[in-house]
Amino acid sequence: MLLHHLAVTCSDVEGVAAFYSRLLDLPELRRHEDEGGLRSIWLQLEVGVLMVERGPPHAEGGWRLPAFRISSQDRERWRGRLTELGAGPVDETDFTLYGRDPEGNLVALSHF
């Protein structure tokens, strides 16, 4: 079974999409508008789509913990990216770096 998409809800679609695009080098696929303005931005994952959508932030919606695969050899480069974006790391284990997106959603970069 392959992943189709991940969706994260947030109040600042533009800002959160920019964060994940910069952190993970994800190209933008499309934008969706509705009567309330920008509804979502879709970013291309290696397999599937990351959908950044307008909605309640992590306390009511959002996700609990997406973990993106990195190589162990690139761990320090990823630590630098989290630091550069002001996203952490907020915690780490032997195999995973944890950061927070602009709305406080936890994200993991893991090489187990």
C-alpha positions as CSV (number, residue, x, y, z in Angstrom):
1,M,0.0,0.0,0.0
2,L,1.4,3.4,-1.0
3,L,0.7,6.7,0.7
4,H,-1.8,8.8,-1.3
5,H,-1.5,12.0,0.7
6,L,-0.9,13.6,4.1
7,A,-2.9,16.6,5.2
8,V,-2.1,19.2,7.8
9,T,-4.7,21.8,8.9
10,C,-3.5,25.3,9.9
11,S,-4.7,28.9,10.0
12,D,-1.8,30.2,7.8
13,V,-1.8,28.0,4.7
14,E,0.8,30.1,2.8
15,G,3.2,30.2,5.8
16,V,3.0,26.5,6.7
17,A,3.2,25.4,3.1
18,A,6.3,27.6,2.7
19,F,7.9,26.0,5.8
20,Y,7.4,22.4,4.5
21,S,8.5,23.4,1.0
22,R,11.7,24.9,2.3
23,L,12.4,22.2,4.9
24,L,11.8,19.2,2.6
25,D,12.5,20.8,-0.8
26,L,9.0,20.0,-2.0
27,P,7.7,21.6,-5.2
28,E,4.2,23.1,-5.2
29,L,1.7,21.2,-7.3
30,R,-1.4,23.4,-7.1
31,R,-3.4,25.9,-5.0
32,H,-7.1,25.7,-4.2
33,E,-9.3,28.7,-3.6
34,D,-12.8,29.0,-2.3
35,E,-15.1,31.8,-1.2
36,G,-12.9,32.3,1.9
37,G,-9.7,32.7,-0.1
38,L,-6.8,30.3,-0.2
39,R,-8.1,26.9,0.9
40,S,-5.1,24.6,0.4
41,I,-1.6,24.3,-1.2
42,W,-0.5,20.8,-2.4
43,L,3.2,19.9,-2.3
44,Q,4.7,17.0,-4.1
45,L,6.2,14.2,-2.0
46,E,8.3,11.5,-3.5
47,V,5.2,9.3,-3.3
48,G,2.0,11.1,-2.7
49,V,1.0,14.6,-1.8
50,L,1.4,16.8,1.3
51,M,-1.8,18.9,1.5
52,V,-1.6,22.0,3.6
53,E,-5.2,23.0,4.3
54,R,-7.0,25.8,6.0
55,G,-8.7,24.6,9.2
56,P,-8.2,24.4,13.0
57,P,-4.6,24.2,14.1
58,H,-3.0,21.2,15.8
59,A,-5.0,21.4,19.1
60,E,-8.1,20.3,17.2
61,G,-6.9,19.1,13.9
62,G,-3.5,18.9,12.3
63,W,-1.5,15.7,12.6
64,R,0.1,14.0,15.5
65,L,3.5,13.1,14.1
66,P,4.5,12.6,10.5
67,A,7.9,11.2,10.2
68,F,9.9,11.8,7.0
69,R,12.8,9.5,6.0
70,I,16.3,10.9,5.9
71,S,19.6,9.2,5.7
72,S,21.8,8.9,8.8
73,Q,24.7,10.5,6.8
74,D,22.6,13.6,6.3
75,R,21.4,14.0,9.9
76,E,23.5,17.1,10.6
77,R,22.4,18.8,7.4
78,W,18.8,18.2,8.5
79,R,19.6,19.5,12.0
80,G,20.9,22.7,10.3
81,R,17.7,23.1,8.2
82,L,15.5,22.8,11.3
83,T,17.7,25.4,13.0
84,E,17.8,27.7,10.0
85,L,13.9,27.7,9.9
86,G,13.6,28.3,13.6
87,A,11.9,24.9,14.0
88,G,14.2,23.1,16.4
89,P,15.3,20.5,16.9
90,V,13.0,20.5,19.9
91,D,14.0,16.9,20.8
92,E,15.9,14.0,19.4
93,T,16.7,10.3,19.8
94,D,19.4,8.1,18.3
95,F,17.4,7.9,15.1
96,T,15.1,10.9,14.9
97,L,15.2,14.7,15.0
98,Y,12.0,16.5,16.1
99,G,10.9,20.0,15.1
100,R,7.8,22.1,15.1
101,D,6.2,23.9,12.1
102,P,5.1,27.5,12.4
103,E,1.8,26.5,14.0
104,G,3.3,24.1,16.5
105,N,2.7,20.8,14.7
106,L,5.4,18.3,15.6
107,V,7.4,16.8,12.6
108,A,10.0,14.1,12.7
109,L,13.0,13.4,10.5
110,S,14.0,9.8,11.0
111,H,16.7,7.5,9.7
112,F,16.0,4.2,11.5
